[in-house]
Amino acid sequence: MTEHPSPPIPTGAVSSFTLTNGLRVYLRTDQRAPLVSVQLWYHVGSSYEPKGHTGLSHALEHLLFEGSSKLAAGQYSTLMARLGGEPNAFTLSDATVFPLTLPANRLEIALEAMADVMASATLADAPFARELAVVMAERREEVDNNPWALALEYHLMLAYGDSGYGTPVIGHDTDLSHTSLAAARTWYQTWYHPNNATLAVAGDITLPQLQTLVTRHFAAIPAHRLPAQQIPTAPAGLVRRFQTLRLQGLYSGAITSFNLPSQCTATCDAQAYALRLLPDILAQGHASTLQRRMVLDNPLLSGLRASYEPWQRGDSLLILYALCSPQVPPETAAERLTLEIEAFCQSAPAAADLQRAKARLIARQVYEKDDIAKQAHAIGMQAACGLDPVALGDECQTIEAVTAEQVGEVAHEFLTKARTSITLMHHKESADE
């Protein structure tokens, strides 16, 4: 009897398994190139950090792969680069991530190194002092000396309040200056365990092959009891919030945001996906509602864009970034933007506007499937906030099913004055002003 190999899982389908120690593993097989993107997502980030200890997750991100029982400091990056990989790391509000794209036949070496760091990161004095200095330099360069980044940091603190998402990922300068190696070790011992991690994989490997390799290297690492953690929700008793910033080099404009549910905290899929369409309907692209009214037809603004992060374990924000045209004060721009949004909320969006927004959102998802790193990233984002990445295959159909009435309902319910935070941005000519 002739045996026929099982057909490859179609690109787009996500399969999964979980080890007995709690490590969750997700795979999207994509055999168009002999490459694999493997990303180790620890479910801990800046939103987990207690007051006075901000920046711990980001500091540990820098330190974690600087030595373990099998690799000395600096060897992980060197080894992965020699294997054709692109080692990297980044920290988010809900996760600390170590992504790597490399030839598929070198995957096992990467998994062995990642497992060794999970079980036995050295966290030595010399690398800690060096990497903490790097983090503090990043803070100065990327935030303190960047007026736009500083304005956004202040705005997120205003909009999120004490929910945890107002904590800057890079940490506050005062907290960083007092961060100790003992605190970093405690953070590692508290959160960096297999039952608080996800391996998100995309590329040229089958599920049985991946299961064999992951089991070989991760199964012996024990699970640990994790601290109870509250879901970050919008501040209670919401009222409209204002602040004014005057900074050298800051563009004149306004940041306006609304406290919204995320895909995790939305009451149903219809509400979650209707919320995801709001940025494209309102502000993305020249044909969007606010672009037409405030940038093209009546140019109060020289630029406008919107963002909304659906994949958070807690509540999120719809943020509108508006840059004023010359001679237009931020107060005028913010007031007009508020009026336009109030008018938008009075009825469902036009069919053409909704269809255009759906096409833009779906197109971005389709294009991202050409990049295995972005495929793995989408899996990791969903897993880190508590959603099931297997459902990613149904996203396009779910987006297409959203109606104009559902978008109108979420706009009317959530784009309200009480949920609004506004940061007015003024350029300051000199430090003495």
C-alpha positions in Angstrom: 0.0 0.0 0.0 1.4 3.4 -1.0 1.4 6.1 1.6 0.5 9.6 0.5 1.8 12.6 2.5 -0.8 14.7 4.1 -1.6 17.9 2.2 -0.1 21.0 3.6 -2.3 23.2 5.7 -3.5 26.0 3.5 -2.0 29.4 4.1 -4.3 31.3 6.4 -5.3 28.4 8.6 -3.9 28.5 12.1 -3.4 25.3 14.0 -2.3 24.9 17.6 -1.3 22.6 20.5 -0.5 23.2 24.2 2.3 21.5 26.2 1.5 20.0 29.6 3.4 22.9 31.2 1.0 25.4 29.7 3.1 26.7 26.7 0.7 27.5 23.9 2.0 27.0 20.3 0.3 28.3 17.2 1.3 27.7 13.6 0.3 29.1 10.2 2.0 26.9 7.6 3.3 28.9 4.6 5.5 26.9 2.2 6.1 29.6 -0.3 9.7 30.1 0.9 12.0 27.8 3.0 11.8 30.2 6.0 10.2 30.2 9.4 9.3 33.1 11.7 9.3 32.0 15.3 8.2 34.5 17.9 8.3 33.9 21.7 5.6 36.1 23.3 5.7 36.4 27.1 2.3 37.7 28.4 3.7 40.6 30.4 4.3 44.2 29.4 4.1 47.7 30.7 0.4 47.4 31.6 1.4 44.9 34.2 4.0 47.0 36.0 3.2 48.5 39.4 3.7 52.2 40.2 7.3 53.1 40.8 8.6 50.2 38.7 7.7 51.3 35.2 10.0 50.1 32.4 10.8 46.7 34.0 9.5 44.7 31.1 11.4 46.7 28.5 14.6 46.6 30.6 14.3 42.8 31.0 13.7 42.5 27.2 17.2 44.0 26.7 18.7 41.7 29.3 17.0 38.4 28.8 19.1 37.0 26.0 22.4 38.3 27.5 23.5 34.9 28.8 22.0 31.6 29.9 23.3 28.1 30.8 24.3 27.4 27.2 25.1 30.8 25.7 27.3 33.6 27.1 26.3 37.2 26.8 26.1 38.3 23.2 26.3 34.8 21.7 22.6 34.5 21.0 22.5 37.4 18.5 25.8 36.3 16.9 24.7 32.7 16.5 21.3 33.5 15.0 22.9 36.0 12.6 25.4 33.3 11.4 22.4 30.9 10.9 20.8 33.5 8.6 18.4 34.8 11.2 17.4 38.3 12.1 17.1 38.4 16.0 15.1 41.2 17.5 13.0 42.1 20.5 10.3 44.5 21.5 8.0 45.3 24.4 4.3 46.2 24.2 1.7 47.0 26.8 0.6 43.4 27.1 3.7 41.4 25.9 7.4 41.1 25.7 8.4 39.6 22.4 11.4 37.9 20.9 10.9 37.4 17.1 13.3 35.6 14.8 13.0 34.8 11.1 15.5 32.2 9.8 15.9 29.3 7.4 13.5 26.5 8.2 16.2 23.9 8.6 17.8 26.0 11.4 14.6 26.4 13.5 15.6 23.8 16.1 18.7 25.7 17.2 16.6 28.8 17.7 14.0 26.9 19.8 16.8 25.3 21.9 18.2 28.8 22.7 14.8 30.3 23.5 14.0 27.4 25.8 17.3 27.7 27.6 16.7 31.4 28.2 13.2 30.7 29.5 14.7 28.1 32.0 18.0 29.7 32.9 18.6 33.3 32.0 21.8 34.5 33.8 20.7 38.1 34.4 24.3 39.1 35.5 25.5 42.4 36.9 27.6 43.6 34.0 25.0 43.1 31.2 22.3 44.6 33.4 24.3 47.8 34.1 25.1 48.1 30.4 21.6 47.5 29.1 20.0 49.8 31.7 22.2 52.6 30.5 21.1 51.8 26.9 17.4 51.9 27.9 17.9 55.3 29.7 19.6 56.6 26.6 16.7 55.4 24.5 14.3 57.2 26.8 16.3 60.5 26.4 16.6 60.2 22.6 13.2 58.7 21.6 10.9 60.4 24.2 12.5 63.3 26.2 14.1 64.9 23.2 11.2 64.1 20.8 8.3 66.5 21.4 5.8 64.5 19.5 6.6 61.3 21.4 6.4 63.3 24.7 3.0 64.7 23.8 1.7 61.2 23.0 3.0 59.9 26.3 1.2 62.7 28.2 -1.9 62.1 26.2 -2.0 58.3 26.9 -1.6 59.1 30.7 -4.5 61.5 30.5 -6.8 59.1 28.5 -6.0 55.9 30.2 -5.7 57.2 33.8 -4.5 54.5 36.2 -5.6 51.6 34.1 -2.1 50.4 33.3 -2.1 51.4 29.6 -1.1 54.9 30.5 2.3 53.5 31.6 4.9 54.2 29.0 6.5 51.1 27.6 10.0 52.5 28.0 9.3 53.5 31.6 9.5 56.9 33.4 13.0 58.3 33.8 12.7 58.5 37.6 11.7 54.8 37.8 14.5 53.7 35.4 17.1 55.5 37.5 16.1 53.4 40.5 15.7 50.1 38.7 17.8 47.3 40.3 19.0 44.0 39.1 17.1 42.4 42.0 13.8 43.9 40.7 14.6 42.6 37.2 15.3 39.1 38.6 12.0 39.2 40.5 10.1 40.2 37.4 11.7 37.3 35.5 11.0 34.8 38.2 7.4 36.0 38.4 6.3 36.1 34.8 8.7 34.4 32.4 7.4 30.8 32.5 5.9 28.5 29.8 2.4 28.9 31.2 2.7 32.6 30.6 4.0 32.4 27.1 3.0 31.7 23.5 5.2 30.5 20.6 3.8 32.1 17.4 5.2 30.4 14.3 4.6 31.0 10.6 6.4 29.5 7.7 7.7 26.3 6.0 7.0 23.7 8.7 4.2 21.3 9.5 2.4 21.0 12.8 3.8 17.5 13.6 7.3 18.7 12.9 6.9 21.7 15.1 5.3 19.7 17.9 8.3 17.4 17.9 10.8 20.2 18.2 8.9 22.3 20.8 8.2 19.2 23.0 11.9 18.2 22.8 13.1 21.6 24.1 10.3 23.2 26.2 8.4 20.3 27.8 10.8 19.8 30.7 10.5 23.5 31.8 8.1 23.6 34.8 5.0 25.8 35.0 4.8 28.3 37.8 1.9 29.9 39.6 1.2 33.3 38.2 -0.1 36.4 40.1 -3.7 37.4 39.7 -4.0 40.3 37.4 -6.8 42.8 36.8 -8.0 43.6 33.3 -7.3 47.3 32.5 -10.6 49.0 32.0 -11.6 52.5 31.2 -11.5 54.9 34.2 -14.8 54.8 36.2 -17.0 57.9 36.1 -15.6 59.1 32.8 -15.7 62.9 32.1 -14.2 64.9 29.3 -10.5 65.5 29.9 -8.3 68.4 28.6 -4.7 69.4 28.8 -2.4 71.9 27.0 1.2 71.2 26.2 3.7 73.8 25.1 7.0 72.3 23.9 9.8 73.4 21.7 9.6 71.7 18.3 6.1 70.5 18.8 3.7 70.8 15.8 0.6 72.9 16.4 -2.3 70.5 16.7 -4.5 68.3 18.8 -4.7 64.7 19.9 -8.2 63.6 20.5 -9.1 60.1 21.8 -12.2 58.1 22.9 -12.2 55.3 25.4 -13.5 52.3 23.6 -13.7 48.5 24.2 -11.0 46.4 22.6 -11.8 43.2 20.8 -11.4 41.4 24.1 -13.7 43.7 26.1 -16.4 44.2 23.4 -19.7 42.7 24.1 -19.8 40.7 20.8 -18.0 40.2 17.5 -20.3 42.5 15.7 -19.4 45.4 18.1 -15.7 44.5 18.0 -15.4 44.6 14.2 -17.6 47.7 13.9 -15.2 49.5 16.1 -12.2 48.3 14.0 -13.8 50.1 10.9 -14.1 53.5 12.6 -10.5 54.7 11.9 -10.8 54.0 8.2 -14.3 55.5 7.9 -13.3 58.6 9.9 -9.8 59.5 9.0 -7.8 57.1 6.9 -7.5 58.0 3.2 -8.5 61.1 1.3 -12.1 59.9 0.9 -12.7 59.4 4.6 -15.2 61.6 6.4 -12.9 63.9 8.4 -10.2 64.1 5.7 -12.9 65.4 3.3 -14.3 67.9 5.7 -11.2 69.2 7.6 -8.3 68.6 5.3 -9.6 68.9 1.7 -12.8 70.8 1.5 -12.1 73.2 4.4 -8.4 72.9 5.2 -8.3 73.6 8.9 -5.8 70.8 9.2 -2.7 70.0 7.3 -2.8 66.4 8.3 -5.0 63.9 10.1 -4.7 60.2 10.9 -6.4 57.8 13.2 -5.4 54.7 15.2 -7.2 52.0 17.2 -5.6 48.9 18.8 -8.2 46.1 18.9 -5.8 43.5 20.4 -5.5 44.5 24.0 -6.6 42.5 27.0 -8.3 45.6 28.4 -10.1 48.6 27.0 -8.5 50.6 24.2 -8.6 54.0 22.5 -9.6 55.5 19.2 -7.0 58.2 18.7 -7.2 61.1 16.2 -3.9 63.0 15.5 -4.6 66.4 13.9 -2.0 68.9 12.7 -3.2 72.4 12.2 -2.9 74.4 9.1 -1.0 77.7 9.4 -2.8 80.4 11.5 -5.3 77.8 12.8 -5.1 77.5 16.6 -5.3 74.1 18.2 -8.4 75.1 20.1 -10.2 75.8 16.9 -9.2 72.6 15.3 -10.2 70.5 18.3 -13.6 72.2 18.6 -14.3 71.7 14.9 -13.2 68.0 15.1 -15.5 67.5 18.0 -18.4 69.0 16.1 -17.7 66.8 13.0 -17.6 63.7 15.1 -20.9 64.6 16.8 -22.5 65.0 13.4 -21.0 61.7 12.3 -22.7 59.9 15.2 -26.1 61.1 14.3 -26.6 58.5 11.6 -25.1 55.4 10.1 -22.3 55.9 7.6 -23.0 55.9 3.9 -22.8 52.6 2.1 -19.9 53.7 -0.1 -17.9 54.9 2.9 -18.4 51.7 4.8 -17.5 49.5 1.8 -14.3 51.6 1.2 -13.3 51.2 4.8 -13.9 47.4 4.6 -11.8 47.2 1.5 -8.9 49.1 3.1 -8.9 46.9 6.3 -9.2 43.7 4.4 -6.5 44.7 1.9 -4.0 45.4 4.8 -4.7 41.9 6.2 -4.2 40.3 2.8 -0.9 42.1 2.1 0.4 41.2 5.5 0.0 37.5 4.7 2.9 37.9 2.3 5.2 38.4 5.3 5.6 35.4 7.6 6.9 37.7 10.4 3.6 39.7 10.2 1.6 36.5 10.2 3.3 35.3 13.4 2.9 38.8 14.9 -0.8 38.7 14.4 -1.0 35.4 16.1 1.1 36.6 19.0 -1.0 39.7 19.4 -4.2 37.8 19.7 -2.8 35.2 22.1 -1.2 37.8 24.4 -4.5 39.5 25.0 -6.5 36.3 25.5 -8.1 35.8 22.1 -7.9 32.6 20.1 -5.6 33.1 17.1 -7.3 30.2 15.3 -10.2 32.6 14.6 -7.9 34.7 12.4 -9.0 32.7 9.4 -12.5 34.1 9.7 -11.7 37.8 10.0 -12.4 38.8 6.4 -15.8 37.2 6.5 -16.6 38.8 9.8 -15.5 42.3 8.6 -17.6 41.9 5.5 -20.7 41.1 7.6 -20.6 44.4 9.6 -23.5 46.6 8.7 -23.7 50.4 8.5 -26.2 50.3 11.3 -23.8 48.5 13.6 -21.1 51.1 12.9 -23.6 53.8 13.6 -24.5 52.2 16.9 -20.9 51.9 18.2 -20.2 55.5 17.1 -23.3 56.8 19.0 -22.5 54.7 22.1 -18.7 55.4 22.4 -17.8 58.6 20.6 -19.2 60.7 23.4 -18.0 63.8 25.3 -17.6 61.8 28.5 -15.2 59.4 26.8 -13.1 62.2 25.2 -9.6 63.2 26.0 -8.0 66.2 24.3 -4.4 67.3 24.3 -3.9 70.7 22.7 -0.3 71.0 21.3 1.4 74.4 21.0 4.8 75.1 19.6 7.0 76.9 22.1 9.6 79.2 20.6 12.1 79.0 23.4 12.9 77.3 26.7 12.1 80.5 28.5 8.6 80.9 27.2 
